[in-house]
Amino acid sequence: MSLKNVLVAVAPHVGGRQAGSALGALFPGQAKVTVVETLDENPEALREAHVVLTALVPVTAGHLDAAPALELVQCSSHGYEHVDVAAARRHGVPVCTIGSSDAELHSVAEQTFALMLALAKQLVPAHNALAGGEWALPRLRGSLTELSGKTLGIVGLGTIGREVARRAAVFGMSVVYASRTPAAPEVEERLGARRLPLEELLRVSDYVSLHASLNDSTRSLLDAGRLALLKPTAFVVNTARGALIDQDALADALEQGRLAGAGLDVYDPEPPGPGLRLLKAPNVVLSPHAGGVTREAVVRIALAAVRNVTEHLGGGEPLDVVN
């Protein structure tokens, strides 16, 4: 049996060639693996590729046109907005994620609560003050809060959103959620979650946590108008995709004191440029898209992506096809 060509593409900001080489080493003998950081750097490898495994590397319509042998695009993530899915569909090429693997489930849920707790307890300004020689308790005392008794609004009750809801119960939080389709009644009962229209969720929530996928209908989902619905004491947390929020509108709300704070793990674009206003906005806790890349999660993600590609190479049906 002839070898299949697998093109492993890992964006520099998530590990680049080094991470790609580690990923490529997981493939069995029936694959010939080439590692790149962009699909433009090796046109011959793209032309001969049967599979593209992408870690946040864009796969455009032009790339798909240039890959006549392509059989599968595998994303090493839940998200797939970096792939032109419509163009892949026209070429008859399935696009897969690792959605059903739950590889990032615990890691992202924990990151969500890390950001929420950092905001509630003012950990960043407290640390910075102490490191600068200031005992900041008198200044910060009035802004320290608890999660217990607060309402958490979850936007997108998929697997990660449900894991966040489950953890919220342990903290004594009430949970409401917004999604295109309601969860099954037994899921709502188990999580203690109540479905609301998005606008109502924003009005009643003390914390809003985003777990929706990014597509044309969710881009800038939290725009200036929707951010204005939030209480001035509310916090926004985003561990999903940066473009779900209008970043300038969020900076406006924070700078003008119309929002208590924000915890962000994702940005648009990534990595963010120095001109991003949120880098200097008040009461913001920032992390570099670290939610899904703990030591444990990276292993699960790599194994899930490689397993799906290997299933395809062996003639089986891959999981989590989005087109």
C-alpha positions in Angstrom: 0.0 0.0 0.0 1.4 3.4 -1.0 2.0 6.0 1.7 -0.5 8.8 2.2 0.9 12.3 2.4 0.0 14.2 5.6 0.8 17.9 5.8 0.9 19.0 9.5 0.6 22.8 9.8 1.0 24.4 13.2 0.8 28.2 13.6 3.9 29.8 15.1 2.0 31.3 18.0 0.8 27.8 19.2 4.1 26.0 18.8 5.1 26.1 15.2 7.5 23.6 13.7 8.6 22.1 17.0 5.0 21.3 18.0 4.3 20.1 14.5 7.2 17.7 14.5 6.0 16.2 17.8 2.5 15.8 16.3 3.9 14.2 13.2 5.9 11.7 15.2 2.6 10.2 16.4 1.5 9.0 13.0 1.8 5.3 12.1 3.9 4.0 9.2 1.3 4.4 6.5 1.7 8.2 6.5 4.5 10.4 5.1 4.4 13.5 7.2 5.6 17.0 6.2 5.6 19.8 8.8 5.0 23.5 8.0 3.9 26.6 9.7 1.9 28.0 6.8 0.4 26.2 3.8 2.2 28.6 1.5 5.7 27.7 2.5 5.8 24.3 0.7 3.6 24.4 -2.4 4.7 20.9 -3.6 3.8 19.3 -0.2 0.4 21.0 -0.4 -0.1 19.8 -4.0 0.6 16.2 -3.0 -1.2 16.2 0.4 -3.9 13.7 1.0 -4.6 15.1 4.5 -4.0 18.5 6.0 -3.9 18.6 9.8 -4.1 22.2 10.9 -3.5 23.8 14.3 -4.9 27.2 13.7 -3.2 27.6 10.3 -5.6 29.1 7.7 -6.8 26.8 5.0 -8.2 29.0 2.3 -10.1 28.4 -0.9 -6.8 29.0 -2.8 -5.1 26.3 -0.7 -7.9 23.9 -1.5 -7.6 24.7 -5.2 -3.9 24.0 -5.0 -4.4 20.5 -3.4 -6.0 18.2 -6.0 -5.2 15.1 -4.0 -6.7 16.4 -0.7 -9.1 14.0 1.0 -9.4 15.4 4.5 -8.8 18.6 6.5 -8.4 17.8 10.2 -8.5 20.6 12.8 -6.7 20.0 16.1 -9.3 22.1 17.9 -13.0 22.4 18.5 -13.1 25.5 16.3 -12.8 25.5 12.5 -13.2 29.1 11.5 -9.7 29.1 10.1 -10.8 26.7 7.3 -12.9 27.8 4.4 -15.6 25.1 5.0 -17.7 26.2 2.0 -14.7 25.8 -0.4 -13.9 22.4 1.1 -17.5 21.3 0.6 -17.3 22.3 -3.1 -14.2 20.2 -3.4 -15.8 17.3 -1.6 -13.3 17.4 1.2 -14.6 16.8 4.7 -13.4 19.1 7.5 -13.2 17.5 10.9 -12.7 18.9 14.4 -11.9 17.1 17.7 -15.2 18.1 19.2 -16.5 14.8 20.4 -13.1 13.9 22.0 -13.6 16.4 24.9 -9.9 16.9 24.8 -10.1 20.5 25.9 -13.1 20.1 28.1 -11.6 20.3 31.6 -8.8 22.6 30.7 -11.0 25.3 29.2 -13.6 25.0 32.0 -10.8 25.5 34.6 -9.4 28.5 32.6 -12.9 30.0 32.7 -13.0 29.8 36.5 -9.5 31.0 36.9 -10.4 34.2 35.0 -13.6 34.6 37.0 -11.9 34.1 40.3 -9.1 36.5 39.3 -11.6 39.2 38.5 -13.7 38.6 41.7 -10.7 38.6 44.0 -8.8 41.4 42.1 -5.7 39.1 41.9 -3.9 41.0 39.2 -4.1 44.5 40.7 -3.4 43.0 44.2 -0.3 41.3 42.9 1.0 44.3 41.0 0.4 46.5 44.0 2.3 44.2 46.4 5.1 43.8 43.9 5.4 47.5 43.7 5.5 47.9 47.5 1.9 48.9 48.1 -0.4 47.2 50.6 -3.5 47.6 48.5 -6.1 46.1 50.7 -7.7 49.5 51.7 -8.0 50.5 48.0 -9.2 47.1 46.8 -11.5 46.1 49.6 -14.6 47.6 48.1 -14.3 45.8 44.8 -13.6 42.3 46.1 -16.6 40.0 45.4 -17.7 36.3 45.7 -18.9 33.9 43.0 -21.4 32.4 45.5 -24.9 33.7 45.0 -24.1 35.3 41.6 -25.8 34.5 38.2 -23.6 33.0 35.5 -24.8 33.4 32.0 -23.4 30.9 29.6 -23.5 31.7 25.9 -23.3 28.3 24.1 -24.2 25.2 26.1 -22.0 22.7 24.3 -19.7 20.3 26.0 -17.5 23.0 27.4 -20.4 25.2 28.4 -22.0 22.3 30.2 -18.8 21.6 32.1 -18.6 25.2 33.1 -22.3 25.0 34.3 -21.5 21.9 36.3 -18.6 23.7 38.1 -20.7 26.8 38.7 -23.1 24.7 40.9 -20.1 23.9 43.2 -19.5 27.6 43.6 -23.1 28.2 44.5 -23.9 30.1 41.3 -27.2 30.2 39.5 -26.9 29.3 35.8 -28.8 30.7 32.8 -27.8 30.0 29.2 -28.5 31.1 25.7 -28.2 28.9 22.7 -29.8 28.4 19.3 -31.4 25.1 20.4 -32.5 24.2 23.9 -30.7 21.5 25.9 -32.8 18.4 26.7 -34.9 18.9 29.8 -32.9 16.3 31.7 -29.7 18.2 30.9 -31.2 21.5 32.1 -32.4 19.7 35.3 -29.0 18.1 35.9 -27.2 21.4 35.5 -29.8 23.5 37.1 -29.7 25.7 34.0 -32.5 27.8 32.6 -32.6 28.9 28.9 -33.1 32.6 28.2 -32.9 34.8 25.1 -29.5 36.3 24.8 -30.6 39.9 25.6 -32.3 38.8 28.8 -29.4 36.7 29.8 -27.1 39.8 29.5 -29.5 41.8 31.6 -29.6 39.4 34.5 -26.1 37.9 34.6 -23.3 38.9 37.0 -20.8 36.9 34.9 -21.2 36.2 31.2 -19.0 33.4 29.8 -18.7 32.8 26.1 -18.6 29.2 24.8 -20.2 29.6 21.3 -18.5 28.6 18.1 -17.4 31.4 15.7 -19.3 31.7 12.5 -21.0 34.5 10.5 -24.0 34.6 12.9 -21.8 34.9 16.1 -19.1 37.2 14.9 -19.2 40.3 17.2 -22.0 38.6 19.1 -21.3 41.0 22.0 -21.3 44.3 20.2 -21.8 47.7 21.7 -25.5 47.4 21.9 -25.5 44.1 23.7 -22.6 45.1 26.0 -24.8 48.1 27.0 -27.4 45.6 28.4 -25.0 44.3 31.0 -25.0 45.6 34.6 -22.2 47.9 35.4 -21.2 45.4 38.1 -21.0 42.5 35.6 -17.9 40.7 34.2 -17.4 39.2 30.7 -15.2 36.1 30.3 -14.2 34.8 26.9 -12.3 31.5 26.5 -13.9 30.6 23.1 -12.9 32.9 20.2 -11.8 36.5 20.3 -14.1 37.6 17.4 -17.2 36.8 19.4 -16.7 40.2 21.0 -16.4 43.6 19.4 -13.1 44.4 21.1 -13.2 48.1 20.7 -16.8 48.2 22.1 -15.6 46.1 25.1 -12.7 48.5 25.7 -15.1 51.5 25.5 -17.3 49.9 28.2 -14.4 49.2 30.5 -12.8 52.6 30.0 -16.1 54.4 30.7 -16.9 52.3 33.8 -20.0 50.7 32.3 -18.6 47.2 33.0 -16.8 45.9 36.0 -14.2 43.9 34.2 -13.3 41.2 31.6 -11.2 38.0 31.6 -9.9 37.1 28.1 -8.0 34.1 26.8 -8.7 34.7 23.1 -8.3 37.7 20.8 -8.9 38.8 17.2 -6.3 38.4 15.7 -3.9 36.2 17.6 -1.5 37.0 18.8 -2.9 40.5 19.4 -0.9 43.6 18.2 0.3 46.2 20.6 -2.5 48.5 19.5 -5.2 46.4 21.1 -6.9 48.7 23.6 -7.9 45.9 25.8 -4.2 45.3 26.7 -4.4 48.6 28.7 -8.0 48.7 29.7 -8.9 48.8 33.4 -9.7 45.6 35.3 -8.8 43.2 32.6 -7.2 39.8 33.2 -5.5 38.4 30.1 -4.0 35.1 29.2 -2.4 34.0 25.8 -5.0 31.4 24.6 -3.8 29.1 27.3 -7.1 27.5 28.1 -6.8 24.5 25.9 -3.0 23.9 26.1 -2.3 22.4 29.5 0.3 19.6 29.5 -2.6 17.1 29.8 -4.9 18.7 27.2 -2.1 19.0 24.6 -1.7 15.2 24.7 -5.4 14.6 24.4 -5.7 17.0 21.5 -2.8 15.5 19.6 -4.0 12.0 20.1 -7.6 12.8 19.1 -6.5 14.6 15.9 -4.1 11.9 14.9 -6.6 9.1 15.7 -9.2 10.7 13.4 -6.7 11.1 10.6 -5.4 7.5 11.1 -9.0 6.2 11.0 -9.4 7.9 7.6 -6.1 6.6 6.3 -7.3 3.1 7.2 -10.5 3.5 5.2 -12.8 4.3 8.1 -15.2 7.2 8.7 -13.7 10.1 10.6 -15.5 11.8 13.4 -16.8 15.3 13.9 -17.3 16.3 10.2 -18.6 19.8 10.1 -19.5 20.0 6.4 
